[in-house]
Amino acid sequence: MLLLLSRQVSLSLVRQVTHRSLISLSKTVFLKLRATTLSIRRCTVSVNATSQHLVTMPERRPFVRLPTDVYPVNYGLCLKPDLIDFTFEGKLEAAVEVRQGTNQIVMNCADIDIITASFAPEGGEEINATGFNYQNEDEKVTLSFPSALQKGLGTLKIDFVGELNDKMKGFYRSKYATPSGEIRYAAVTQFEATDARRAFPCWDEPAIKATFDITLIVPKDRVALSNMNVIDRKPYPEDDSLVEVKFATTPIMSTYLVAIVIGEYDFVEGQTSDGVTVRVYTPVGKAEQGKFALEVATKTLPFYKDYFSVPYPLPKIDLIAIADFAAGAMENWGLVTYRETALLIDPKNSCASSRQWVALVVGHELAHQWFGNLVTMEWWTHLWLNEGFASWIEYLCVDHCFPEYDIWTQFVSADYTRALDLDALDNSHPIEVNVGHPSEVDEIFDAISYSKGASVIRMLHNYIGDEDFRKGMNAYLLKFQHKNASTEDLWDCLEQASGKPIAAVMNSWTKQMGFPIIVVDQEQQGDDRVLKISQRKFCASGPHNGEDCPSWMIPISICTSEDPSCSKIKVLLDQPESAVTIPNLGPDKWVKINPGTIGFYRIQYSSAMLESLLPGIRDLTLLPVDRLGLQNDLFSLSRAGMISTVEVLKLMEAFENEPNYTVWSDLSCNLGVLSSLLSYTDFHEEIQEFIRNLFTPIGLKLGWDSKPGEGHLDALLRGLVLGKLGKAGHKATLDEARRRFKQHVEGKQILPADLRSPVYLTVLKHGDSSTLDTMLKLHKQADMQEEKNRIERVLGAISAPELIQRVLTFALSDEVRPQDTVSVIGGVAGSSKQGRKAAWKFVKDNWEELHNRYQGGFLISRLYALHWCIDCFEMQFTSFL
């Protein structure tokens, strides 16, 4: 599953910087800024549980997994949803094995009413259940029988009813509009992690696998989909407006991967090179918007087949856009569900970043068809491996399909540095978290599981080498196909394939939180260079001062100016410090640790070593990913109070000739952090001038209009630069943005999709109530969810307090889909100090409605994060000023 995990507000409240326009700030100001950064950081890491006063969580009882005395073999499941009254009827006929005599069957069940239940032993008489004991807190039901069920096979029959809820989990209703504007509802499922039990009584644990025979009774004018292909469709004898749709038997699989969709859809279809049928289902009338995802999917399935040397095991795969969907996407086997914005691309109205996003999400979910579906984690403790692996290999897949995206450099900015920022906090957690009660599962669907997980797997892949990594993956998938496995099982297979101590190395990264900082100094000894390397834990709150400092087994790579793209030496640092000799390296050559920015650690160079690297930034001999990593490390060291901010600015000055989009993006983020910090001081205008001076040359070079020969990354860079200049109040950019916005609104010259976000942001940041009215009108008129989301994300840029309040009120209106409300509120919180105060008050004032809306799902955790990040900012700067 892919979640829309945006950076937490305290980290994303911007992150950007360079030198020339901060020249007006004295060194004293920079020292005060450094103190500000240190203080906000210390405040951030100390406020670990500020959200506790929002809701009082009851103490959890000890959790016990389901007994195994009765075990499912096959679920015969028939569901009949009512799309008018939002209820459903269900019949379950499960083939089960009684492994130990018992007079009870314990299953998972939530928000379902059982009407009747019976058990018939193979060749014996049916026994009716005499009671249903619901344990609501544990989401279980115990079926009691008048006599013991004997060991052997049998059939469990249950009739039940339930509600098509509006919480975007379990079996729920999703609202959509027909082309004529009529509001209708689809019935869809979202079962991960533990919500299959809301659709039918079941053994809802990932290790309790079975096959499924699914039948749906639906209106005859609706599309009905499930994991497998349709094998029969016939009129329903009791109602001629309905049809009965039967699907082929699934492979053995976990309950959380079962999927059902009933609604109105168009589709486009293709086949992979090895004959698998691929369909992309879209809203009616928008089939063309599914063609890009179809292209990606038909390339991706063969890529994974070749990479794993294991074929895709189902005859078809469907990808479908769901109107109301909490996650980004869900990897249900054979029927992958997506938010519309994660699947649909309009050839004329979608921007480059949306195309890239769709490619990544499709790659992520299709990777799960092998890694997660074919081989499934034994328990939720190993969730990180599912998600971390998919979050890594999605980039490998997109790099294969679209090499022009330079996607691995973007990985460093989007996932690697994001994970480092979060994992440096005192309230981080290990990648692998022991999960007990299923209610704890949603808590670990976070950036540590996804982004840090992906980053350490990337490091592992580099340490092993691609050939041995693929051998180990193939052995793992073949050994555990249609079964369950743990993290240790994968380490064993990779260790056997590579001959390296995989488990020992990886346990140091997955079972303890945090990561190291590598401190490096050097000494020239004749013709050789001797590096002194040491490790200690890196903390956002400053150097680790605990008595027992954790340590890691760290794959260290070293390159030199003789060949910046190739590692000259590789070592495994398994002790606190070590010396490494680089033979035949003259004193005029520079040395860099971690080429490719692959090792998951920060680096602190001696002053002389850092000084020697600056020419490699200016003349671009260092690779873009290494230029980015060097700058990001130094900025993080300054935030932790380990170096002066002046040193960071000195480094940033070297980026004046930078051409790479991702490097500019990371500089922009770090500048944003400084801008947010200085918004609480008298120096906010100076930092805006600095941003204007830094970005003006690249802005003039790019211009407003695309040029012949430009590609994907040029479009991304132009949007980034113009948006940054516009937000900072660059007059020429503001004037041109207003002119183009006016023409766009009047229909004289429609804005290209790649310019809409920067133009919308600019006019709103410097706009009034009329601007907001116009933007809300554009939102209402938009037929495409991408455009609606594009507008929603920038509405928070409006400055006037009364207009900020209007935006927040709009966030909870029917104009905004429930899953997008949090993004609107987050946009307000991330735009200004006034926005942070207003957003926090709004969340508090509307907490009951927000909590009821999301009820313990993925989206509620984003509101928690929003809460404590805002709290940190407000507490810090009250005390600082």
Summary of the structure (lengths in Angstrom):
residues: 881
radius of gyration: 28.0
end to end distance: 43.2
largest distance: 92.5
contacts: 3133
relative contact order: 0.10
helix: 45%
strand: 23%
